[in-house]
Amino acid sequence: MQPGEHADVPDLSRAVAVLRRATGDERTATEVLERWTGEDGAALVRVRVRDPRVLAAAVWLPAADAAPA
């Protein structure tokens, strides 16, 4: 992870995330696990993924791609 402010989310926040795939964007219900803000102001969130097509249990997304549920 690049330098920047990193924080675990104390209570999992329910969210709706946009997963961008080659076949199009998909909205999915999820939880935000972590937040990261870079020195340049860029913001990312790590969200849980429960999708058999995704090998990872969580992915990093632009913060704008995750909205509170």
Summary of the structure (lengths in Angstrom):
residues: 69
radius of gyration: 12.0
end to end distance: 26.9
largest distance: 34.0
contacts: 161
relative contact order: 0.30
helix: 4%
strand: 68%
